[in-house]
Amino acid sequence: MTYLLSNASILTMAGALSIETIDSAAIAIDDGVIQWLGKADDVPANYKNGRYQNIDLQGRLVTPGLIDCHTHLVYGGNRAVEFAQRLEGVSYEEISRSGGGIMNTVNATRENSASSLYQQSLPRLQRIASEGVTTVEIKSGYGLDSANEIKMLQVAKQLTDDENIGLQSTFLGAHALPPEFKGRDDAYIDLVCESMLPAAIKAGVVDAVDAFCEGIAFSVSQVERVFDVAEHYKLPVKCHAEQLSNLGGSVMASRNGALSVDHIEFLDDKDVAVLADNNTVAVLLPGAFYVLKETQLPPLEALRAHGVRIALATDCNPGSSPVTSLLLIMNMACTLFRMTPTEALAGVTINAAYALGLEESIGSIEVGKQADLAIYDVSHPAELAYNVGLNPCVAAMRLGNWRFAPNHWNG
């Protein structure tokens, strides 16, 4: 489709961090790509011909399509009972060590068919996408064997294909130790490296590799073994690290070229320089911070001082972040982490694109990039982080095709 979106207020998120907009602007789109953008008065004549459908946005805000760069969206069941336990004083770690936590979801995910997982996960994806999200990262990690890990990632692909959402599919086999390997951590990592990850790659469902480096999961050396295999297959890596303690996972991952290190509440200020030196993105997950009632804040001032890109994500999962609103996450980042609305917007657009290694094609509104756009009925970009529980997204486009829009916009 070819469109000329006119009378728009455009927030490009290109270049220096700013929430200044181009008012009375227009965007020309052809073949899923942004061809031109600028002041509406300056639109070249070739974009005014009858081939381009002119849509008057009536001054609405246009941003890059939002990016949810860290989710565990495909899973079976829920963990509401554990939520109640934590409110009664039982810690996340205690629940995990007693056989609950991630293993609770592993059991439910293994028991559910692909069709059942699809039906349970679809409303979560649709809720996330309704706010203008056009790309999501979806991890495995609740199967913990080859068949179920592949099943999860196949469901993720089917969901995003059906909903016209961009996908990064991430293998997270090293998420937790399955019960059949109790006391045999290294043997399970052997299985991940020698069988599970190669099988998932052969199935064509892996874009990146993640691992959970934590006391209740895997050690730095065990995670590094997984990363070595990913490097062999030329796959990018990322790491859950420093969420509950500081084991050094972030430093190791960054030195291994990780796209991102995620959570990082317990990352030391002195280690932030390593992220900067290796262009590793810090993905902050305020949903988990909130749900787990964490008090250890991520090292935001050090991240700013070293110029580390900061991304935000829902961390949508059944245990620590049952959140399906990236706009709510923006508000949490501002209120809990003291980020600015500008930083929050960058965190769900251009910096989130960097966290997925997709910054050349999405994350900002620039000529030559994909026409992935979100359109909001707001008067100022800060409203996206300011309002709680309000969804002002009226339309979203991916690859130049409307995901949803008012009927009269579709001709």
SVG drawing of the C-alpha trace seen along z (x, -y; Angstrom):
<svg xmlns="http://www.w3.org/2000/svg" viewBox="-15 -25 50 62">
<polyline fill="none" stroke="black" stroke-width="0.4" points="0.0,0.0 1.1,-3.6 0.1,-6.3 0.7,-9.9 0.0,-10.5 -0.5,-14.2 -1.3,-16.8 0.7,-14.8 2.8,-15.6 5.8,-13.3 8.2,-12.1 11.0,-10.6 13.2,-9.3 16.2,-9.7 19.4,-11.3 19.7,-13.0 17.3,-12.0 14.4,-14.5 10.6,-14.4 10.4,-17.5 8.0,-16.8 7.7,-17.9 4.3,-19.5 2.2,-19.9 4.2,-17.2 3.7,-14.3 5.1,-10.8 5.2,-9.1 5.1,-5.3 5.5,-2.8 6.2,0.9 6.4,1.0 9.2,-1.6 9.3,-5.3 10.1,-7.2 9.9,-10.8 9.0,-12.8 9.0,-16.5 6.8,-19.5 3.5,-19.0 4.0,-22.2 7.2,-20.6 5.8,-17.3 7.3,-16.6 4.8,-16.6 5.3,-12.9 3.8,-12.0 0.7,-14.0 -0.4,-12.0 -3.4,-9.7 -1.3,-6.6 -0.8,-7.7 -3.8,-7.6 -3.8,-10.8 -4.9,-10.4 -5.4,-13.4 -4.3,-12.5 -5.8,-15.8 -2.7,-16.7 -2.3,-13.3 1.0,-12.1 2.9,-9.6 5.8,-7.6 7.8,-4.7 6.0,-1.5 6.7,-0.5 9.0,2.5 8.6,4.9 12.1,6.2 11.8,8.8 8.8,11.0 8.0,14.6 4.6,14.3 3.9,17.9 3.2,20.1 0.5,22.3 -1.5,21.6 -0.8,18.8 0.8,18.2 -1.8,16.2 -1.5,18.4 2.2,17.6 1.3,13.9 -0.8,14.4 2.1,16.3 4.5,13.4 2.0,11.0 2.0,13.2 5.8,12.9 7.2,15.9 10.0,14.7 10.4,15.4 13.5,17.4 11.8,19.5 8.9,20.3 11.4,21.3 13.5,23.5 10.4,25.4 9.5,26.4 7.2,23.5 8.1,20.5 9.4,21.2 8.9,24.9 5.2,24.4 4.9,22.8 7.1,25.4 4.7,28.2 1.7,26.3 3.5,25.5 4.6,29.1 1.0,30.3 -0.6,27.9 -0.7,28.6 0.5,26.0 -3.1,25.1 -3.9,24.5 -0.8,22.4 -1.8,20.4 -5.2,19.7 -3.9,18.7 -1.2,16.5 -3.2,14.7 -5.0,12.3 -1.7,11.3 -0.2,10.5 -3.3,8.6 -3.3,6.5 0.3,5.6 -0.1,4.8 -3.2,2.6 -1.0,-0.1 1.0,-0.5 3.6,2.2 4.6,3.5 7.6,5.8 7.9,8.2 10.7,10.5 9.3,13.8 11.5,16.3 11.2,20.0 12.3,21.3 9.2,22.9 9.7,26.2 13.2,27.2 13.5,30.0 13.9,29.9 10.3,30.7 8.6,28.2 11.1,25.4 10.6,25.7 6.8,25.9 6.8,22.6 8.8,20.8 6.7,22.3 3.6,20.9 5.3,17.5 5.9,17.4 2.3,18.4 0.9,15.8 3.0,13.0 2.4,14.0 -1.3,14.1 -1.3,10.7 1.2,9.0 3.6,8.3 7.4,8.3 9.1,11.1 12.5,11.8 12.4,15.4 14.8,16.1 15.9,19.5 16.0,19.6 16.7,23.2 19.0,22.2 16.2,20.7 15.9,23.1 16.9,26.6 14.2,29.2 13.3,31.6 14.6,34.6 18.1,33.0 18.0,32.1 21.5,31.9 23.0,32.3 23.2,28.7 26.3,29.3 24.6,32.3 21.6,30.1 23.9,27.5 25.5,30.3 22.0,31.1 21.3,27.5 24.5,27.0 24.8,30.3 21.2,31.1 18.5,28.6 19.9,25.5 21.1,27.2 17.7,28.8 15.9,25.5 18.2,23.9 17.6,26.8 13.9,26.2 14.4,22.6 12.9,20.9 15.9,19.1 17.0,15.5 18.9,15.1 20.0,17.0 19.4,16.0 20.2,17.5 19.4,16.8 22.5,16.2 21.5,16.2 21.8,18.3 18.5,20.0 19.4,20.7 22.9,21.0 26.4,19.9 28.5,17.5 30.6,20.3 27.6,22.4 26.0,19.5 29.2,18.7 29.2,22.3 25.8,21.6 27.0,18.4 30.0,20.2 27.6,22.5 25.5,19.4 28.7,17.8 29.5,21.0 26.1,20.7 26.6,16.9 23.6,16.1 23.4,12.9 23.1,13.4 21.5,11.6 21.4,12.4 19.1,12.2 21.6,11.0 21.9,9.3 18.2,9.5 18.5,11.0 22.2,10.8 25.5,9.8 27.2,12.9 29.0,11.1 26.7,12.3 26.3,8.8 30.1,8.3 30.6,11.8 27.7,11.3 28.8,7.9 32.4,9.1 30.9,11.9 29.2,9.3 25.7,9.5 23.0,7.3 21.6,6.7 21.7,7.5 18.3,7.5 17.0,6.7 20.4,5.6 19.1,4.2 22.2,5.5 24.7,4.4 27.6,2.5 28.2,-1.1 31.8,-0.2 30.8,2.5 28.6,0.2 31.7,-0.9 32.0,2.6 28.5,2.3 29.4,-1.0 32.7,0.3 30.9,3.2 27.8,1.3 25.5,3.6 22.0,2.2 20.7,2.2 17.1,3.5 15.2,2.4 12.1,4.3 10.1,2.3 7.1,4.7 9.1,7.4 10.6,4.8 7.1,3.7 5.5,7.2 8.4,8.6 8.4,5.5 12.1,5.1 13.9,2.2 17.3,2.4 17.2,-0.1 19.2,0.4 22.2,-1.8 20.5,-4.5 22.8,-7.4 25.9,-5.3 24.1,-4.1 23.4,-7.7 27.0,-8.8 28.5,-6.2 26.1,-6.7 24.6,-3.2 21.5,-2.8 18.5,-2.0 15.6,0.0 12.3,0.9 10.1,4.0 7.0,5.6 8.9,8.9 5.4,10.3 5.4,13.6 3.2,15.5 5.4,15.2 7.2,11.9 5.6,9.6 2.1,10.5 2.0,7.2 0.7,6.7 1.0,2.9 4.1,1.2 2.6,-2.2 2.2,-1.2 5.9,-0.1 6.8,-3.6 5.0,-5.1 6.6,-2.7 10.0,-3.5 9.4,-7.2 7.8,-6.8 9.9,-3.9 13.3,-4.4 13.0,-8.2 13.5,-8.1 12.3,-11.0 9.4,-10.6 12.1,-11.2 14.1,-8.3 11.1,-6.1 10.1,-6.8 13.6,-6.0 13.4,-2.9 10.5,-1.4 11.6,-2.6 15.1,-3.2 16.9,-1.7 14.6,1.3 15.6,1.8 19.3,1.8 18.5,4.4 17.3,6.7 19.9,5.8 17.2,4.4 18.1,0.7 18.8,0.5 15.2,1.3 13.0,0.2 12.9,-2.0 12.8,-5.4 11.0,-7.2 13.6,-7.7 13.7,-7.5 14.6,-3.9 13.3,-2.3 10.3,-0.1 7.0,-1.9 6.2,-0.6 4.2,-3.4 1.9,-4.1 -0.6,-6.9 -1.9,-8.4 -4.7,-10.8 -2.6,-13.0 -1.4,-16.6 2.1,-15.9 4.4,-12.8 4.8,-12.8 1.2,-11.8 2.2,-8.2 4.2,-7.9 1.9,-10.1 -1.5,-8.4 -2.1,-5.2 -4.6,-2.7 -5.5,-4.9 -4.7,-3.6 -4.7,-6.6 -3.5,-4.5 -5.9,-4.9 -4.0,-3.2 -0.8,-1.2 0.9,-0.2 3.6,2.5 5.5,2.7 3.1,0.1 0.0,2.2 -2.5,1.2 -2.7,3.5 -5.7,1.5 -7.1,-1.9 -10.5,-3.7 -12.4,-2.3 -12.4,-5.5 -8.5,-5.4 -8.5,-2.2 -10.4,-3.6"/>
</svg>
